[in-house]
Amino acid sequence: APLEEQDVRAVEVRLAGAAASSYLDATGAKPVGWVLTRPIGPNELLPRSALAPPDTAATHWRIVTVPVARFHYPGDLAKGQQADVYLCTDAGPLAGTPAGGEVAPELVWHAVTVARVDGSAAGLGAGSSGIGVELAVPVDDAAALVRAAQAGAIDLVRVPSPWTEPR
């Protein structure tokens, strides 16, 4: 996920030896526009190894917006978190089930990074109670995610991290 001004803040710490060179020095410019290559927790020091230059995002990653209906995503889903993306389509009657369609969820992407959550529901249709969620995916996987977003309903399931507790 590309870093924005409000994503980072300077803190004073004392690191000894080689550890000091492993983390970003706050005396320089903020890494706005640089890309996180792995999840970083709240209040975690920013490791140099977790940053890639802005041009990396342009050549290796794409941001795909998917519409997600209300109650089909964690209500507090936020930038930098990871989620599994499920496509839910009407599979028709399944063996041993009553007539009428059954939803057949299909895992489209595991642990995709949330780049932005837009709760304005703009562009999701009149009376929509959904949101647009921007997901960062490798260039080669962008078409599959777009295809899934057009094929049926999307559900996002948060991937737990060391910084989130199950409810």
N, C-alpha and C positions, 0 to 999 in steps of 0.2 A: 504494500500500500504506500503511495507517495506521502511523504510527510508534509504537513502544513504547519504554519507558524504556531498555532495553538497546541500542536501535538508534542512539542518539546519545551523544556524549561531547564535553565541552568541551576545546578545545585553544587554546593561545596562538599567535596569528599577528599579524603587523604588515602591514596593508593600507593602501595610500596612496590618497588622494583618493576618487573616486566608487566605487572597487572595494569599499570598506568597507561601503557601504550596500547592496551587492548580495547580501551574505551575512548569515545569521542571526547575531545577536550572542549569544554564549554567556553574557553576564552576566544575561540574562533567564531566564524559565522555559523548560524543555525543551519542544519542540513535540509532546509526547506526545498521540496521538490525531489530530494533523494528518495530512493525506494527501499522499503523494508523487505528483506528477503526471507524473514521468518517472524513469527509473532513475538512481540515485546510486551511484557506486562506493565501494568501501572506502576510508576515509581521505580522501574528498573533502569539501571544505567544503560546507556546506548552503546552496545558493542560495535566496534568498527566492522567486524565480520558480518554484521546483520544489515549493512548498508550497501546499496549499489547506486552508481551514478544515475542521474535523471535519464540519460539517453538509453540506459538499459531497459527502462520501462517502455520506451517508444519502440524498441526493436524486438523485445522478448515478450511483452505482456499487452493484453488488451483489457479494457474495462467494458463489461457487458452489463447493461441494465436489464433486470428481470422484474416483471410485475408480480407481486405477492399479495394475495388476499389477506384480509384481517384474520387473525387467529391461525395463520399458516406460517408463522415465524415467531421467534422469541420476541416478546414485546420490548425488551431492552437491548435488542441486537444493535451493535455499534461497530464503527470503523475499526479495522484491525483484528476483529474476532474472526473465527473460522466457522464455516457451516457446511454441512452436507446438503447437496441440492437434489431433491427428488422431483421427478415428473410424475404427475398423477393423471392418468387417462381412464376413460370408461372402457374397460376391457370386454364388456358384454357379459352374458351369463357365464359363470364358471361352473365346472362340473360339481354337482352336489349342492348348488346354491339355488335359491329361488330366482325366478325370471326377474329381469331388470339388471342393470349393469352393476358390476363390482369394480371398485377402484383398484387399479393395479399399479402401486407405486414402484418406480424404477429409479435406482440410484444413478444420477447423471454425473455427479462430480463429488469426490470426497475431499473434505477439508479445503474448500475454496476460501480465499481471504475476502472479507467484506471491505470494499474501498469506500463506500458511502451508503448511508441510509437516508432516503428522501421520503419523509412522511407526508408530503404535500399532496400526494396522489395525482399530481398533474399528469395529464396524458393517459390516465388509466381508465377513462370513460366516465360518463355522467353518473353521479351518485356512487362512485367507487368508494369502497372503504378499505382500499389496499394501499400499498406503498410501492415505490420503486427502490430496488436494492442494486447497487453497483457492485459487481463482483470482478475481481482481478484474476484473469486466467491466462495461461500461456497462449501465444498467438495461434498455435495449431489446434487449440481446443475451443476457440471462440465460436466457430461455426456450429459445433455440436451444442453449445449452450444456447445460442440463438435459436436453433432448431427446436430444442426442448421447450424454450419459453413460448414458442409459437404452437407447439403440439398439444398443450394441455396446461393444467394448473401446476404451479410450482410451490413446493413446500421447502422451507429452510429449517434445518435441524442443527442447532448449535453444537459444535465440537467442544467438549470441555477442555479447559486449559488449566494450568496450575493456578491461574488467577481467578477462576470462576468456580463457584461451589454449586453442586447439584441442589436442586430445590425439591 
